[in-house]
Amino acid sequence: MKKLEELTEQEFKEEFIKHFGEDRWNQSEVLPILQEKAEILCSYLDIEEIPILCDPIKEDSRYYPKEKFIIISDKVILNEVEELKSLIHEIRHHYQYTCVSTNNTSEPMLN
């Protein structure tokens, strides 16, 4: 068996899919794109960037304020419209939580 660093990109993908499945591979390809979108939104709102994860949850998405991360459901992560709606919704919660916890009264969403 080859070491991880010896695998070609294609071999790595095949091994990953063999162990975790093609859906998980596709999710792992979407997450960096979603993270970039989250960074843009957080920058615009002048709030801390937080990680975006994918997991099987009942809701489409969920914001964890104390832990500072967002989960997008594995049910919607591969649907570009639904994943983006979920991301925007949860980033808004992050913004609201940040405003309340820091007494921030600015409203960049209205500018």
Secondary structure as UniProt FT lines:
FT   HELIX           4..6
FT   HELIX           9..20
FT   HELIX           22..45
FT   STRAND          52..55
FT   STRAND          61..64
FT   TURN            65..68
FT   STRAND          69..73
FT   TURN            74..78
FT   HELIX           80..102
FT   HELIX           108..110
//
